[in-house]
Amino acid sequence: MNINVKYRNIIFAFLMAFSMSFFISFILVSINRGYDHIFLSTWLKTWSQAFICAFFGAYFFPRVIQQIMRRINFVEKPHVIEKDLLMKKEDNS
């Protein structure tokens, strides 16, 4: 299947929203209501509402989060601790 690259973000958001809202709404309705005769209708109603919210979140939040992440300066923790360096210097003396 060939799709223009300009649709990448919207398709990604759609698939993420679909799968996450499907899974989370199923689990939450199962926990809160249990499996009864109206489970399916309750879950489908909840899932459709959750999907709408999740789609907008999956489309817009990554952009905002990427901007925030660009402002954070990540550093790697040194592998050698100063205490170890002092002990090595004393051993060499």
C-alpha positions in Angstrom: 0.0 0.0 0.0 1.4 3.4 -1.0 0.3 6.5 0.8 1.6 10.0 0.4 4.0 10.9 3.3 2.0 14.0 4.1 -0.6 11.7 5.7 1.9 10.0 8.0 1.0 12.0 11.1 -2.7 11.7 10.8 -2.6 8.0 10.1 -0.3 7.5 13.0 -2.6 9.5 15.3 -5.6 7.6 14.0 -4.0 4.1 14.7 -2.7 5.1 18.1 -6.0 6.6 19.1 -7.9 3.6 17.8 -5.8 1.0 19.5 -5.4 2.8 22.8 -9.0 3.9 23.2 -10.2 0.4 22.2 -8.0 -1.3 24.8 -8.4 1.1 27.7 -12.1 1.6 27.3 -12.6 -2.2 27.2 -10.6 -2.7 30.3 -12.2 0.1 32.3 -15.8 -0.9 31.3 -14.9 -4.5 32.2 -13.6 -3.4 35.6 -16.4 -0.9 36.4 -19.4 -2.7 35.0 -18.5 -6.3 34.6 -19.9 -8.5 31.8 -23.6 -8.2 31.6 -26.3 -8.0 28.9 -25.5 -4.3 28.2 -21.7 -4.6 28.3 -21.3 -4.4 24.5 -23.5 -1.3 24.0 -22.0 0.4 27.1 -18.5 -0.3 25.9 -19.1 0.8 22.3 -20.6 4.1 23.5 -17.6 4.6 25.8 -15.1 3.6 23.2 -16.6 6.0 20.6 -16.3 8.9 23.0 -12.8 7.9 24.1 -11.7 7.6 20.5 -12.6 11.2 19.7 -10.7 12.5 22.7 -7.7 10.1 22.0 -7.5 11.1 18.3 -7.1 14.8 19.1 -4.7 13.9 21.9 -2.6 11.6 19.7 -2.4 14.2 17.0 -1.6 17.3 19.0 0.2 16.1 22.1 3.3 14.7 20.4 4.0 18.0 18.8 3.8 19.9 22.1 5.8 17.2 23.9 8.5 17.3 21.2 8.9 21.0 21.7 9.2 20.5 25.5 11.7 17.7 25.0 13.9 19.9 22.8 14.3 22.4 25.6 15.5 19.7 28.1 19.2 19.1 28.2 19.8 15.4 28.8 23.1 14.4 30.2 24.6 11.0 30.8 25.4 10.0 34.3 29.2 9.5 34.7 30.2 5.9 34.8 32.9 6.5 37.3 32.0 7.9 40.7 34.4 10.4 42.3 34.8 8.2 45.4 36.1 5.4 43.1 38.6 7.8 41.5 39.9 8.9 44.9 40.4 5.3 46.0 42.3 4.5 42.8 44.6 7.5 43.3 45.3 6.4 46.9 46.0 2.8 45.7 48.5 4.1 43.1 50.4 6.2 45.7 
